[in-house]
Amino acid sequence: MSKLRLGIVGSGMIACVIANAVKQVESIELIAVASRRPISAKTFADEHGIHQVFDTWQEMLASEAIDAVYVAT
């Protein structure tokens, strides 16, 4: 069974809670983050082992690498 590839919009406290919860679920992989503040998104990605950082949620939604999106704003 392939993993659900999840992207998250936002890089604040709620996004952190969701990222930590997703790490506990074997069938979900958090692969992308988008934030209106690129530095914050990069820091969040580094902290949570996320490889793809998008400058806007629109760019992330356009990516075929994402199956689902959690909006944490």
Summary of the structure (lengths in Angstrom):
residues: 73
radius of gyration: 10.9
end to end distance: 30.3
largest distance: 34.5
contacts: 222
relative contact order: 0.31
helix: 37%
strand: 27%
